[in-house]
Amino acid sequence: MKKLLPIGIDSFREIRETGRYYVDKTLIIRDFIKRGDKAALVMRPRCFGKTLNMTTIQEFFDITKDSKGIFEGLAIMGTEYSDQINSRPVLFFSFSGCKAGTAEELLLHIAEAVAAEYAKYHHVFNGTVDRSKRCYRSFYQIYEKLLDRSASKFFLQISISDLEKAVCDYYKIDPIVLIDEYDTPMLSAAEHGYQNELSAFFSGFYGSALKGQDSLHQALLTGMQRMAKESIFSGLNNIMEYTAIDEPYSQYFGLTAGETGELLSQYGIELCDEVKQKYNGHRFGGTEAYNPCSILHYADTGELGNYWIGTPGSFLIGKLVKEADRLFKKGFEKLIAEGVAEIGADLRCSFFEFAHADTLWGLLVNAGYLTVVSREVGSTAMTVRIPSGETKAEFMKVVADYTGVESVDLQSMLQCSLNWDTEGFVDVYQEIVQSCTGYFDEQENAYRMLFLGMCISLSDLYKITSNMEAGLGRSDIRMESLSLKRPHIVIEFKQGEDIDGLKEEALAQIMENRYFAGLSGECLCIGIAHDKKRCAAARQLVQA
């Protein structure tokens, strides 16, 4: 009988107690102990198992629980560290739900997340501690303010550090602090434009919990990127940072090819090339990784759908890309055109504090939109690509925001071209041009970028090149089909008032210069003419 899949479940205890399928990642506990970092930050995209790993560590160490049963038979229990199970107090905070349109609302969400952990230890302390003692007096004062939602920024800032002191005094053991999705509140603040209002708060909030704490054994944070390097973490010289290109912890986030193949086989599904193209391609350190969330959904439905939802979200990413400097846009357009780009990326510095091309590239890598193919050791120079077919579909939304085009319009235009529906193709294209004339007027390569954005999700079906030598000249867009089942596509653009004449001129240029040279089989040649709000297209099918 097949085990239930843990779709939407991030609790290690719940997965184990309900007998759901579990990929053993418990050796992350061994590495956490062996590395011995006083404070560490692991940067990974959303939906790659961060919360599950954090609850695994929590359940293993938590002195208030008996976890031997749920760890029975797992890898960590075969190591020399198995005797550390349930040996320390753990403070666990998840800020994954801390998103809000205003600073006031966000602080309430943070207070609720902190209050949940205070409630746990309120139950532990109940009737057993001297409430006149300073650490417990502060504990109850803050807890009461958290409960009635009256906690000021000051009390919120010291809430974690004061909880550490009270817990340490009670157990006479320094606690472990786990903070999951620590950067979600700050990303929300950046998205809604009030990050400056809360920058000092976040500095005090995280700083008091992590800097110079005698009542802290180890702290582990997860998030998408390092935030506010010069404020939140200033003075915390011993914090270790593990980005997507670092080897430590690389095998614990995402599923390896072996883990993915074994999981799918349990549900009667083969790890075929189509699955690999759709979900593989992410890389952490030297480990190729599949998105676990997507694999679980695929195993459940059998459908190769797009299950990954980019975070901090395609809207925010698209907005940042659109507002980026010329240096970034040059590399970005090369990435769209060729699928890979040589860039300079800083993965350890926050774009929201230092808005430069290299920190924006770093944000895209840490967020999972790009993966690093190769890099120069000791340098920020690296080659990146869009990881998987699923990510390409999400990346298309970024391009849609970049060009100001709705992604559904790109999909509609794409479908028309594949169905040989020239009239429908032109209708959709016309609507796009009319709705985005500002962008098209300002950008010299706007039309080419629009089509390249449309073609991102086709890179598994076509080899796509732009402005590359072909035949007797350079074609605007050339799509070489990777299967004889579908035609190749060559597109040439013209701009001017006589769109009916220019569409034929564009088509004639393709034919005369033989932009389809070197291809084999049928080739659909399309000439497109546009004049701001007007456009027209002509096509011809040739045997290459």
FITORNU-931679 format. One record per residue (C-alpha): residue number from 1; residue in one letter; x, y, z. Coordinates in nm, 4 decimals. Example, Ala and Ser with C-alpha at 12.3 -4.5 7.8 and 13.67 -1.06 7.14 Angstrom:
# FITORNU-931679
     n   res          X          Y          Z
     1     A     1.2300    -0.4500     0.7800
     2     S     1.3670    -0.1060     0.7140
***
This chain:
# FITORNU-931679
     n   res          X          Y          Z
     1     M     0.0000     0.0000     0.0000
     2     K     0.1381     0.3390    -0.1015
     3     K     0.2230     0.5818     0.1760
     4     L     0.0423     0.9131     0.1876
     5     L     0.2444     1.2000     0.0450
     6     P     0.3341     1.4905     0.2761
     7     I     0.1960     1.7583     0.0430
     8     G     0.1649     2.0883     0.2266
     9     I     0.3068     1.9410     0.5495
    10     D     0.6287     2.0925     0.6851
    11     S     0.6162     1.9339     1.0304
    12     F     0.8644     1.6489     1.0731
    13     R     0.6658     1.5053     1.3648
    14     E     0.3382     1.5067     1.1723
    15     I     0.4958     1.3354     0.8723
    16     R     0.6472     1.0623     1.0873
    17     E     0.3493     1.0076     1.3157
    18     T     0.1070     0.9788     1.0228
    19     G     0.3363     0.7405     0.8331
    20     R     0.3739     0.9611     0.5286
    21     Y     0.6539     0.9267     0.2773
    22     Y     0.9730     1.0806     0.4121
    23     V     1.3088     1.1340     0.2428
    24     D     1.5696     1.0951     0.5160
    25     K     1.7533     1.4256     0.5557
    26     T     1.8303     1.3797     0.9257
    27     L     2.2069     1.3944     0.8766
    28     I     2.1610     1.7707     0.8622
    29     I     2.1553     1.7385     1.2428
    30     R     2.5008     1.5761     1.2386
    31     D     2.6390     1.8545     1.0195
    32     F     2.4778     2.1208     1.2384
    33     I     2.6509     1.9743     1.5444
    34     K     2.9861     1.9109     1.3760
    35     R     3.0107     2.2546     1.2186
    36     G     2.9363     2.4135     1.5549
    37     D     2.8532     2.7577     1.4144
    38     K     2.7437     2.9967     1.6871
    39     A     2.5067     3.1508     1.4329
    40     A     2.4540     3.0414     1.0740
    41     L     2.2341     3.1471     0.7854
    42     V     2.1421     2.9020     0.5100
    43     M     2.0130     3.0776     0.1977
    44     R     1.7798     2.8749    -0.0235
    45     P     1.4733     2.9352    -0.2433
    46     R     1.1266     2.8829    -0.1040
    47     C     0.9705     2.5359    -0.1365
    48     F     1.3019     2.3493    -0.1106
    49     G     1.2508     2.1924     0.2308
    50     K     1.3831     2.4606     0.4653
    51     T     1.0921     2.4457     0.7099
    52     L     1.0896     2.0651     0.7184
    53     N     1.4625     2.0609     0.7939
    54     M     1.4180     2.3192     1.0689
    55     T     1.1369     2.1216     1.2337
    56     T     1.3561     1.8095     1.2063
    57     I     1.6316     1.9827     1.4036
    58     Q     1.3753     2.1189     1.6477
    59     E     1.2217     1.7781     1.7171
    60     F     1.5600     1.6138     1.7618
    61     F     1.6940     1.8512     2.0252
    62     D     1.3761     1.9681     2.2016
    63     I     1.4176     1.8829     2.5703
    64     T     1.0432     1.9161     2.6318
    65     K     0.9628     1.6198     2.4040
    66     D     1.0283     1.2475     2.3632
    67     S     1.1338     1.2085     2.0002
    68     K     1.2983     0.8673     1.9954
    69     G     0.9996     0.7048     1.8287
    70     I     0.9790     0.9395     1.5324
    71     F     1.3552     0.9166     1.4681
    72     E     1.3698     0.5385     1.4886
    73     G     1.5454     0.3867     1.1867
    74     L     1.6657     0.7189     1.0483
    75     A     2.0253     0.8012     0.9572
    76     I     2.1031     1.0292     1.2512
    77     M     2.0336     0.7476     1.4966
    78     G     2.3203     0.5489     1.3493
    79     T     2.5733     0.8206     1.4305
    80     E     2.7701     0.9106     1.7417
    81     Y     2.5340     1.2070     1.7925
    82     S     2.2216     1.0018     1.8567
    83     D     2.2605     1.0439     2.2338
    84     Q     2.1984     1.4191     2.1988
    85     I     1.8319     1.3615     2.1202
    86     N     1.6004     1.5709     2.3425
    87     S     1.8985     1.7210     2.5231
    88     R     1.8482     2.0960     2.4820
    89     P     1.5761     2.3605     2.4954
    90     V     1.4852     2.4880     2.1478
    91     L     1.3312     2.8229     2.0553
    92     F     1.1640     2.7938     1.7157
    93     F     1.0267     3.0918     1.5248
    94     S     0.8695     3.0827     1.1809
    95     F     0.8172     3.4119     1.0031
    96     S     0.6931     3.2611     0.6759
    97     G     0.3493     3.4143     0.7287
    98     C     0.4731     3.7598     0.8290
    99     K     0.3608     3.9625     0.5283
   100     A     0.1557     4.2820     0.5369
   101     G     0.0787     4.5974     0.3469
   102     T     0.1715     4.8275     0.6354
   103     A     0.4403     4.8393     0.9017
   104     E     0.1817     4.8255     1.1825
   105     E     0.0243     4.5085     1.0455
   106     L     0.3617     4.3451     0.9924
   107     L     0.4668     4.4076     1.3533
   108     L     0.1449     4.2417     1.4717
   109     H     0.2260     3.9338     1.2630
   110     I     0.5773     3.9186     1.4092
   111     A     0.4367     3.9565     1.7614
   112     E     0.1999     3.6642     1.7008
   113     A     0.4839     3.4435     1.5772
   114     V     0.6942     3.5253     1.8865
   115     A     0.3944     3.4826     2.1182
   116     A     0.3524     3.1214     2.0035
   117     E     0.6930     3.0308     2.1466
   118     Y     0.6320     3.2330     2.4618
   119     A     0.3100     3.0364     2.5131
   120     K     0.5041     2.7089     2.4983
   121     Y     0.7395     2.8133     2.7763
   122     H     0.4645     2.9822     2.9739
   123     H     0.3208     2.6326     3.0052
   124     V     0.6630     2.4911     3.1033
   125     F     0.7296     2.7602     3.3643
   126     N     0.3769     2.7584     3.5098
   127     G     0.3985     2.7494     3.8912
   128     T     0.7636     2.6426     3.8982
   129     V     0.9638     2.9652     3.8722
   130     D     1.0273     3.2676     4.0904
   131     R     0.8451     3.5419     3.9004
   132     S     1.0294     3.8105     4.0960
   133     K     1.3591     3.7014     3.9417
   134     R     1.4616     3.9441     3.6706
   135     C     1.4630     3.7032     3.3746
   136     Y     1.1157     3.5662     3.4586
   137     R     0.9776     3.9078     3.5457
   138     S     1.0783     4.0258     3.1988
   139     F     0.9403     3.7065     3.0426
   140     Y     0.5923     3.7554     3.1881
   141     Q     0.5908     4.1281     3.1171
   142     I     0.6640     4.0720     2.7496
   143     Y     0.4275     3.7742     2.7274
   144     E     0.1351     3.9792     2.8586
   145     K     0.2058     4.2531     2.6056
   146     L     0.2265     3.9997     2.3257
   147     L    -0.1065     3.8504     2.4245
   148     D    -0.2964     4.1800     2.4301
   149     R    -0.1132     4.3102     2.1191
   150     S     0.0318     4.6078     2.3043
   151     A     0.4008     4.5203     2.2668
   152     S     0.5997     4.8211     2.1515
   153     K     0.8887     4.7954     1.9062
   154     F     1.1260     4.7981     2.2018
   155     F     0.9640     4.4985     2.3710
   156     L     0.9489     4.3120     2.0417
   157     Q     1.3164     4.3824     1.9831
   158     I     1.4215     4.2206     2.3111
   159     S     1.1595     3.9442     2.3071
   160     I     1.3806     3.6669     2.1675
   161     S     1.6883     3.7566     2.3728
   162     D     1.4860     3.7726     2.6954
   163     L     1.3217     3.4385     2.6191
   164     E     1.6692     3.2895     2.5699
   165     K     1.7737     3.4108     2.9158
   166     A     1.4646     3.2765     3.0903
   167     V     1.4869     2.9349     2.9216
   168     C     1.8602     2.9097     2.9918
   169     D     1.8029     2.9900     3.3599
   170     Y     1.5253     2.7314     3.3875
   171     Y     1.7112     2.4383     3.2278
   172     K     2.0667     2.5515     3.3129
   173     I     2.1462     2.4724     2.9502
   174     D     2.1966     2.7199     2.6668
   175     P     1.9134     2.6883     2.4136
   176     I     1.9246     2.6437     2.0372
   177     V     1.7470     2.9162     1.8393
   178     L     1.5912     2.8326     1.5024
   179     I     1.4469     3.1130     1.2883
   180     D     1.2752     2.9949     0.9723
   181     E     1.2205     3.2326     0.6773
   182     Y     1.3775     3.5145     0.8763
   183     D     1.3776     3.7500     0.5771
   184     T     1.0080     3.7220     0.4834
   185     P     0.9058     4.0250     0.6942
   186     M     1.1810     4.2379     0.5396
   187     L     1.0944     4.1276     0.1868
   188     S     0.7327     4.2207     0.2574
   189     A     0.8463     4.5616     0.3810
   190     A     1.0549     4.6078     0.0655
   191     E     0.7681     4.5062    -0.1606
   192     H     0.5271     4.7518     0.0030
   193     G     0.7762     5.0352     0.0392
   194     Y     0.8149     5.0752     0.4152
   195     Q     1.1521     4.9029     0.4680
   196     N     1.3217     5.2245     0.5821
   197     E     1.0594     5.2674     0.8517
   198     L     1.1486     4.9314     1.0053
   199     S     1.5210     4.8986     0.9353
   200     A     1.6195     5.0021     1.2897
   201     F     1.3606     4.7646     1.4349
   202     F     1.4955     4.4644     1.2458
   203     S     1.8484     4.5553     1.3475
   204     G     1.7523     4.5478     1.7145
   205     F     1.5220     4.2466     1.6791
   206     Y     1.7750     4.0084     1.5245
   207     G     2.0809     4.1761     1.6706
   208     S     1.9700     4.1330     2.0327
   209     A     1.8897     3.7668     1.9710
   210     L     2.2188     3.6786     1.8022
   211     K     2.4920     3.9202     1.9102
   212     G     2.7014     3.8443     2.2176
   213     Q     2.4415     3.6223     2.3806
   214     D     2.5788     3.4198     2.6717
   215     S     2.2448     3.2362     2.6850
   216     L     2.2710     3.0991     2.3302
   217     H     2.4233     2.7651     2.2301
   218     Q     2.3712     2.7790     1.8534
   219     A     2.1417     2.9623     1.6155
   220     L     2.0355     2.8614     1.2659
   221     L     1.8472     3.0901     1.0321
   222     T     1.7008     3.0134     0.6918
   223     G     1.5971     3.2602     0.4280
   224     M     1.6405     3.3624     0.0693
   225     Q     1.9295     3.6042     0.1097
   226     R     2.1291     3.8003     0.3616
   227     M     1.9435     4.1164     0.4545
   228     A     2.0817     4.4493     0.5764
   229     K     2.4441     4.3413     0.6138
   230     E     2.5573     4.6702     0.7636
   231     S     2.2829     4.6985     1.0249
   232     I     2.1186     4.3743     1.1325
   233     F     2.4386     4.1696     1.1299
   234     S     2.6928     4.4410     1.1975
   235     G     2.9185     4.3358     1.4794
   236     L     2.8134     3.9723     1.4518
   237     N     3.1440     3.8587     1.3106
   238     N     3.0918     3.4903     1.3775
   239     I     2.7787     3.4403     1.1686
   240     M     2.8398     3.1885     0.8920
   241     E     2.6616     3.2273     0.5590
   242     Y     2.5842     2.9373     0.3279
   243     T     2.4618     3.0494    -0.0132
   244     A     2.3410     2.8430    -0.3074
   245     I     2.6990     2.8011    -0.4320
   246     D     2.8461     2.6753    -0.1029
   247     E     2.8985     2.3057    -0.0370
   248     P     2.7958     2.2783     0.3342
   249     Y     2.4312     2.1682     0.3743
   250     S     2.3999     2.1418    -0.0064
   251     Q     2.2509     1.7883    -0.0109
   252     Y     1.9772     1.8599     0.2417
   253     F     1.7678     2.1097     0.0436
   254     G     1.5861     1.9686    -0.2558
   255     L     1.5884     1.6084    -0.3740
   256     T     1.8853     1.4432    -0.5415
   257     A     1.8331     1.2414    -0.8603
   258     G     1.8523     0.9187    -0.6591
   259     E     1.5989     1.0384    -0.4023
   260     T     1.3666     1.1601    -0.6762
   261     G     1.3859     0.8360    -0.8728
   262     E     1.3165     0.6286    -0.5607
   263     L     1.0217     0.8462    -0.4579
   264     L     0.8566     0.8326    -0.8006
   265     S     0.9116     0.4580    -0.8330
   266     Q     0.7139     0.4058    -0.5115
   267     Y     0.4164     0.5618    -0.6906
   268     G     0.4615     0.3789    -1.0205
   269     I     0.6231     0.6680    -1.2089
   270     E     0.9474     0.6641    -1.4047
   271     L     1.2076     0.9385    -1.3748
   272     C     1.2048     0.9986    -1.7500
   273     D     1.3641     1.2738    -1.9568
   274     E     1.0436     1.4806    -1.9527
   275     V     1.0439     1.4856    -1.5717
   276     K     1.4128     1.5753    -1.5632
   277     Q     1.3626     1.8637    -1.8064
   278     K     1.0641     1.9908    -1.6114
   279     Y     1.1952     1.9773    -1.2538
   280     N     1.5720     1.9228    -1.2540
   281     G     1.8451     2.1820    -1.2977
   282     H     1.8798     2.3583    -0.9632
   283     R     2.2253     2.3293    -0.8101
   284     F     2.3344     2.3846    -0.4506
   285     G     2.7083     2.3579    -0.4080
   286     G     2.7964     2.0593    -0.6242
   287     T     2.4577     1.8886    -0.5803
   288     E     2.1941     1.8824    -0.8551
   289     A     1.8519     1.9242    -0.6946
   290     Y     1.4896     1.8659    -0.7850
   291     N     1.2203     2.0839    -0.6308
   292     P     1.0641     1.8560    -0.3635
   293     C     0.7320     2.0406    -0.3619
   294     S     0.6895     1.9904    -0.7352
   295     I     0.7979     1.6260    -0.7280
   296     L     0.5436     1.5499    -0.4542
   297     H     0.2634     1.7118    -0.6535
   298     Y     0.3719     1.5291    -0.9687
   299     A     0.3784     1.1956    -0.7856
   300     D     0.0276     1.2692    -0.6601
   301     T    -0.1309     1.3869    -0.9869
   302     G     0.0875     1.2356    -1.2568
   303     E     0.0694     1.5692    -1.4385
   304     L     0.3784     1.7678    -1.5363
   305     G     0.2415     2.0937    -1.4017
   306     N     0.4084     2.4108    -1.2804
   307     Y     0.3886     2.3741    -0.9036
   308     W     0.6719     2.6015    -0.7951
   309     I     0.5705     2.9492    -0.6883
   310     G     0.8623     3.1905    -0.6977
   311     T     0.9326     3.3970    -0.3912
   312     P     0.9573     3.6851    -0.3083
   313     G     0.7277     3.6608    -0.6065
   314     S     0.7493     3.7296    -0.9738
   315     F     0.5846     4.0694    -0.9256
   316     L     0.8578     4.1981    -0.6952
   317     I     1.1345     4.0386    -0.9013
   318     G     0.9838     4.1808    -1.2220
   319     K     0.9614     4.5241    -1.0640
   320     L     1.3254     4.5143    -0.9558
   321     V     1.4419     4.3929    -1.2973
   322     K     1.2419     4.6645    -1.4719
   323     E     1.3970     4.9352    -1.2528
   324     A     1.7513     4.7945    -1.2778
   325     D     2.0461     4.9776    -1.4294
   326     R     2.1678     4.9398    -1.7868
   327     L     2.4496     4.7018    -1.6898
   328     F     2.2050     4.4532    -1.5420
   329     K     1.9590     4.4819    -1.8312
   330     K     2.2323     4.4081    -2.0824
   331     G     2.3106     4.0779    -1.9104
   332     F     1.9421     4.0062    -1.8533
   333     E     1.8549     4.0396    -2.2215
   334     K     2.1469     3.8122    -2.3101
   335     L     2.0133     3.5584    -2.0620
   336     I     1.6676     3.5691    -2.2217
   337     A     1.8109     3.5461    -2.5709
   338     E     2.0645     3.2687    -2.5171
   339     G     1.9529     3.0899    -2.2002
   340     V     2.2867     3.1527    -2.0261
   341     A     2.4784     3.4631    -1.9284
   342     E     2.8190     3.5499    -1.7868
   343     I     2.7607     3.7859    -1.4965
   344     G     2.9045     3.9248    -1.1768
   345     A     2.6863     3.8253    -0.8798
   346     D     2.7131     3.8939    -0.5069
   347     L     2.5177     3.6260    -0.3165
   348     R     2.6182     3.7487     0.0276
   349     C     2.4943     4.1033     0.0153
   350     S     2.1385     4.2356     0.0194
   351     F     2.0051     4.4015    -0.2937
   352     F     1.7637     4.5940    -0.0725
   353     E     2.0557     4.7575     0.1036
   354     F     2.2962     4.7851    -0.1899
   355     A     2.0964     4.8079    -0.5118
   356     H     2.3538     4.7164    -0.7751
   357     A     2.3562     4.4819    -1.0730
   358     D     2.5657     4.2209    -0.8886
   359     T     2.3361     4.2106    -0.5840
   360     L     2.0281     4.1801    -0.8059
   361     W     2.1869     3.8857    -0.9840
   362     G     2.2592     3.7404    -0.6405
   363     L     1.8949     3.7828    -0.5442
   364     L     1.7829     3.5933    -0.8562
   365     V     2.0247     3.3076    -0.7797
   366     N     1.9290     3.2790    -0.4127
   367     A     1.5590     3.3037    -0.4999
   368     G     1.5901     3.0042    -0.7330
   369     Y     1.5216     3.1833    -1.0604
   370     L     1.8768     3.1143    -1.1769
   371     T     2.1344     2.8500    -1.1033
   372     V     2.5118     2.8800    -1.1242
   373     V     2.6690     2.6659    -1.3968
   374     S     3.0294     2.7646    -1.3297
   375     R     3.2205     3.0334    -1.1459
   376     E     3.5662     3.1680    -1.0834
   377     V     3.6754     3.0762    -0.7308
   378     G     3.7338     3.3862    -0.5218
   379     S     3.5508     3.6049    -0.7714
   380     T     3.1942     3.7205    -0.8302
   381     A     3.2214     3.6207    -1.1976
   382     M     2.9958     3.3281    -1.2832
   383     T     2.7853     3.1739    -1.5582
   384     V     2.4154     3.1304    -1.4831
   385     R     2.1139     2.9755    -1.6529
   386     I     1.7429     2.9345    -1.5889
   387     P     1.7285     2.5986    -1.4073
   388     S     1.4238     2.3968    -1.5124
   389     G     1.1214     2.3946    -1.7386
   390     E     0.9041     2.4778    -1.4411
   391     T     1.1242     2.7712    -1.3448
   392     K     1.1163     2.8960    -1.7024
   393     A     0.7371     2.9194    -1.6811
   394     E     0.7728     3.1294    -1.3657
   395     F     1.0538     3.3299    -1.5226
   396     M     0.8178     3.4148    -1.8072
   397     K     0.6157     3.6149    -1.5532
   398     V     0.9283     3.8131    -1.4703
   399     V     0.9714     3.8957    -1.8386
   400     A     0.6027     3.9856    -1.8553
   401     D     0.6518     4.2382    -1.5757
   402     Y     0.9732     4.3572    -1.7382
   403     T     0.7970     4.4334    -2.0669
   404     G     0.4642     4.5302    -1.9105
   405     V     0.2894     4.2410    -2.0850
   406     E     0.0477     4.0006    -1.9192
   407     S     0.1989     3.6499    -1.9121
   408     V    -0.1357     3.5075    -2.0254
   409     D    -0.1014     3.7172    -2.3444
   410     L     0.2437     3.5726    -2.4062
   411     Q     0.1021     3.2238    -2.3649
   412     S    -0.1876     3.2991    -2.6004
   413     M     0.0442     3.4356    -2.8679
   414     L     0.2719     3.1367    -2.8275
   415     Q    -0.0172     2.8929    -2.8655
   416     C    -0.1359     3.0691    -3.1817
   417     S     0.2076     3.0396    -3.3401
   418     L     0.2289     2.6687    -3.2584
   419     N    -0.1201     2.6140    -3.4010
   420     W    -0.0344     2.8044    -3.7209
   421     D    -0.3063     3.0562    -3.6361
   422     T    -0.1590     3.3676    -3.7993
   423     E    -0.4767     3.5715    -3.7614
   424     G    -0.5078     3.4925    -3.3909
   425     F    -0.1345     3.5519    -3.3478
   426     V    -0.1606     3.9018    -3.4960
   427     D    -0.4737     3.9816    -3.2915
   428     V    -0.3019     3.8991    -2.9634
   429     Y     0.0161     4.0745    -3.0708
   430     Q    -0.1853     4.3827    -3.1646
   431     E    -0.3453     4.3907    -2.8187
   432     I    -0.0039     4.3623    -2.6541
   433     V     0.1454     4.6432    -2.8598
   434     Q    -0.1532     4.8694    -2.7873
   435     S    -0.1310     4.8088    -2.4138
   436     C     0.2461     4.8526    -2.3889
   437     T     0.3334     5.1335    -2.6260
   438     G     0.5336     5.3155    -2.3599
   439     Y     0.7775     5.0282    -2.3260
   440     F     0.7929     4.9646    -2.7002
   441     D     0.8593     5.3304    -2.7786
   442     E     1.1472     5.3482    -2.5296
   443     Q     1.3199     5.0160    -2.5901
   444     E     1.5065     4.9557    -2.9136
   445     N     1.4893     4.5768    -2.8800
   446     A     1.1437     4.5650    -2.7242
   447     Y     0.9776     4.3486    -2.9874
   448     R     1.2620     4.0994    -2.9893
   449     M     1.2551     4.0861    -2.6074
   450     L     0.8803     4.0248    -2.6143
   451     F     0.9204     3.7198    -2.8347
   452     L     1.2187     3.5918    -2.6425
   453     G     1.0118     3.6138    -2.3243
   454     M     0.7380     3.4181    -2.4957
   455     C     0.9903     3.1548    -2.5986
   456     I     1.1463     3.0945    -2.2556
   457     S     0.9169     2.8021    -2.1789
   458     L     0.9950     2.6502    -2.5214
   459     S     1.3674     2.6056    -2.4653
   460     D     1.3165     2.2340    -2.4070
   461     L     1.1486     2.2105    -2.7486
   462     Y     1.3570     2.4599    -2.9439
   463     K     1.7122     2.5876    -2.9546
   464     I     1.6462     2.9611    -2.9562
   465     T     1.8937     3.2208    -3.0798
   466     S     1.8626     3.5945    -3.1360
   467     N     2.0560     3.8237    -3.3669
   468     M     2.2918     3.5420    -3.4587
   469     E     2.4495     3.4769    -3.7966
   470     A     2.2336     3.2494    -4.0125
   471     G     2.2487     3.2001    -4.3882
   472     L     2.3579     3.5271    -4.5466
   473     G     2.2888     3.7564    -4.2519
   474     R     2.1600     3.7817    -3.8943
   475     S     1.8094     3.6676    -3.8102
   476     D     1.6128     3.8448    -3.5371
   477     I     1.4844     3.5191    -3.3857
   478     R     1.5573     3.1645    -3.4957
   479     M     1.3928     2.8685    -3.3231
   480     E     1.5475     2.5351    -3.4168
   481     S     1.3089     2.2518    -3.3317
   482     L     1.4651     1.9692    -3.1334
   483     S     1.2106     1.7268    -3.2814
   484     L     1.1028     1.6549    -3.6397
   485     K     0.7429     1.6512    -3.5129
   486     R     0.7249     2.0310    -3.5197
   487     P     0.8542     2.2936    -3.7630
   488     H     1.1433     2.5288    -3.7080
   489     I     1.0474     2.8983    -3.6765
   490     V     1.2319     3.2048    -3.8052
   491     I     1.1053     3.5567    -3.7256
   492     E     1.2132     3.8912    -3.8716
   493     F     1.0894     4.2334    -3.7550
   494     K     1.0405     4.5592    -3.9431
   495     Q     0.9246     4.8933    -3.8148
   496     G     0.7551     5.1742    -4.0078
   497     E     0.4243     5.3191    -4.1200
   498     D     0.3652     5.0875    -4.4180
   499     I     0.3082     4.7731    -4.2138
   500     D     0.1480     4.5795    -4.5011
   501     G     0.4476     4.6393    -4.7203
   502     L     0.6986     4.5905    -4.4434
   503     K     0.5608     4.2536    -4.3346
   504     E     0.6231     4.1253    -4.6879
   505     E     0.9672     4.2871    -4.6868
   506     A     1.0528     4.1129    -4.3604
   507     L     0.9379     3.7781    -4.4990
   508     A     1.1290     3.8380    -4.8221
   509     Q     1.4444     3.9133    -4.6204
   510     I     1.4170     3.5757    -4.4488
   511     M     1.3802     3.3997    -4.7826
   512     E     1.6532     3.5918    -4.9676
   513     N     1.9080     3.5601    -4.6885
   514     R     1.8074     3.2017    -4.6161
   515     Y     1.7956     3.2492    -4.2393
   516     F     1.6798     2.8876    -4.2227
   517     A     2.0079     2.7595    -4.3703
   518     G     2.1480     2.4632    -4.1805
   519     L     1.8067     2.3501    -4.0578
   520     S     1.6482     2.0256    -4.1730
   521     G     1.2748     1.9791    -4.2291
   522     E     0.9833     2.2216    -4.2353
   523     C     1.0423     2.5829    -4.1315
   524     L     0.7755     2.8436    -4.0617
   525     C     0.9028     3.1857    -4.1659
   526     I     0.7220     3.4868    -4.0162
   527     G     0.7699     3.8498    -4.1119
   528     I     0.6290     4.0994    -3.8622
   529     A     0.5868     4.4718    -3.9157
   530     H     0.4819     4.7176    -3.6485
   531     D     0.4179     5.0876    -3.6213
   532     K     0.3610     5.1619    -3.2529
   533     K    -0.0037     5.0600    -3.2053
   534     R    -0.0385     4.8767    -3.5381
   535     C     0.1127     4.5507    -3.6559
   536     A     0.0815     4.2928    -3.9339
   537     A     0.2401     3.9557    -4.0081
   538     A     0.3104     3.7406    -4.3130
   539     R     0.4207     3.3794    -4.3135
   540     Q     0.5487     3.1110    -4.5430
   541     L     0.6270     2.7441    -4.4873
   542     V     0.9449     2.6233    -4.6538
   543     Q     1.1332     2.2967    -4.6736
   544     A     1.4745     2.3681    -4.5300
***
